[in-house]
């Protein structure tokens, strides 16, 4: 492990997207990037699908073997507000990252410029504003498969930073043991998890992964309410069944020993600040290094297609 900077000033953005409005989401994100940078953040992390929001509870008229025209209209709106990468939204975010002089990670619904398929993707911008390789979610979870396709590239990109390699797995990708191992093999010191997981069991998961990977786990979750859905959607019965607070958040940071650096934040928007002691990463690997001295490559090998 090469030498790394001794501390990282992190901001986790637990915020509400402007649902189904890509331009407004990007503008809001740019403002939040500036606000976090003004408070000293060097790494700024947004949740899953901050652009244009997570369509929780919606079926888009899909049932097994059938679909509906009104559902297709809602799909058209969501698709139109999923972003092509690069595009005007990424240019705005790039400029915000450059002005902030910070690394910025943000989840988006990405619309493929050629095929039109949507992907649940995570973008990372460098402090000079350049966009790193895009990570597309390997396997959308459950009914998410109606909305987003399986990743066809961008499986396990990592970004070289002053604090060591940074990688991301989106939401339930972190339940895929081999996907986690693929990041561990790249030596990640900061494991970014953009997600929409406010269930209590998730908190056990993230503490385990930080301890297993001997890395900081950055848990970035959405907060949004039923009232934030756009008017005019063709699924009022589906939306009426949702609770007032659809996603409670729970964003937090866990250190390489599985302890909270910041406790989970619930039921509100917030910019969660933390100064990470990066010396804990090499120190934690003294007795357990998952891809080093505590691995058995003679007995266990992982083959990764790293497109």
Number of C-alpha atoms within 10 A of each C-alpha: 8 6 10 17 12 12 15 17 17 25 29 26 28 29 23 25 25 22 20 24 18 24 18 16 22 24 16 17 25 21 14 19 27 19 15 24 22 10 13 16 25 19 24 27 28 33 32 28 26 29 30 27 27 25 17 16 15 21 19 24 17 15 10 5 5 7 13 11 12 14 17 16 15 20 20 13 13 23 19 15 21 25 24 19 19 12 10 14 20 19 16 17 26 24 17 26 29 18 16 25 18 25 25 26 28 22 26 29 28 27 21 14 13 7 7 11 14 24 27 26 25 29 21 27 26 20 20 16 23 17 21 14 17 19 25 30 26 23 18 21 14 7 12 16 12 15 18 21 17 16 18 12 16 17 21 23 21 23 18 11 15 13 21 20 19 22 24 29 27 26 22 18 19 18 15 12 10 14 17 19 18 20 22 22 15 15 23 24 27 26 26 24 28 30 25 24 21 20 12 9 9 16 17 11 12 23 20 18 22 24 21 18 29 29 27 31 27 26 29 33 33 31 26 26 16 17 12 16 18 11 8 8 16 17 16 11 9 13 19 11 10 15 11 13 15 19 24 21 29 24 33 25 27 26 24 27 21 21 15 17 19 16 13 18 18 18 17 17 17 17 21 21 20 17 15 18 16 21 14 18 23 17 13 17 20 11 9 16 18 18 18 13 12 12 14 11 11 6 6 7 9 11 7 12 9 10 10
